[in-house]
Amino acid sequence: MPSCAAPTCTNSYKKGFRLFVFPRGQHRRKQWLINCQRLNWTPSNNSHLCDVHFERSQFEQRRMDGKQKLKPNAIPTLFNCNRSNSLKRIGWNKKKDAAFLTSTE
């Protein structure tokens, strides 16, 4: 199972977090890598970042299927969270996320 590639982040799909693969486009991939601040590392085509590293504004607001999807130009910016705070995060939960989407309409 994949896990988050951000330094000190141990979040994974098994722990209930949503993972997003590094973009294939060179420009956005470079932006993700710079923001990730991981030295001497090159992401593979299977490298991921978890949803903790993206602001809510980086996700599409309304989806009929209830899934949370990144906007096409999303950039991760949240890397100052410590490990204990990120593990306490709600994570990806269809019922809770569906309730959030419904309450924001």
BELBELBEL-V264891 format. One record per pair of residues at least 4 apart in sequence whose ideal C-beta (glycine too) atoms are under 8 Angstrom apart, sorted by the first residue. I is the first residue (numbers start at 1). J is the second residue. Records with the same first field share a line. If there is no record, write none. Layout:
I = J, J
//
This chain:
1 = 12, 13, 14
2 = 12, 13, 19, 46, 48
3 = 9, 10, 11, 12, 13, 19, 48, 50
4 = 9, 10, 11, 12, 17, 19, 48, 49, 50, 52, 53
5 = 9, 22, 36, 38, 41, 43, 47, 48, 49
6 = 36, 38, 49, 50, 53, 76, 79
7 = 36, 37, 38, 79
8 = 82, 83
9 = 50, 52, 53, 83, 86
10 = 15, 83, 87
11 = 15, 17, 19, 50, 52, 86, 87, 91
12 = 17, 19, 50
13 = 17, 18, 19
15 = 87, 91
16 = 91, 92, 93
17 = 50, 51, 52, 89, 91, 92
18 = 50, 51, 68, 91, 92
19 = 48, 49, 50, 51
20 = 48, 49, 50, 51, 54, 70, 74
21 = 45, 46, 47, 48
22 = 29, 32, 33, 43, 45, 47, 48, 49
23 = 28, 29, 32
24 = 29, 45
25 = 29
26 = 30
27 = 31
28 = 32, 73, 75
29 = 33, 43
30 = 34
31 = 35, 75
32 = 36, 43, 49, 75, 76
33 = 38, 41, 42, 43
35 = 53, 75, 76, 77, 79
36 = 49, 53, 76, 79
37 = 79
43 = 47
49 = 53, 54, 76
50 = 86
51 = 68, 91, 92
52 = 78, 81, 86, 89
53 = 76, 77, 78, 79
54 = 58, 59, 70, 74, 76, 77, 78
55 = 77, 78
58 = 70, 71, 74, 75, 76, 77
59 = 68, 69, 70, 71, 74
60 = 68, 69, 70, 71
61 = 101, 104
62 = 101, 104, 105
63 = 67, 68, 69, 101
66 = 94, 97, 98, 101
68 = 92, 97
70 = 74
81 = 85, 86
82 = 86
83 = 87
84 = 88
85 = 89
90 = 96
92 = 97
93 = 97
94 = 98
95 = 99
96 = 100
97 = 101
98 = 102
99 = 103
100 = 104
101 = 105
//
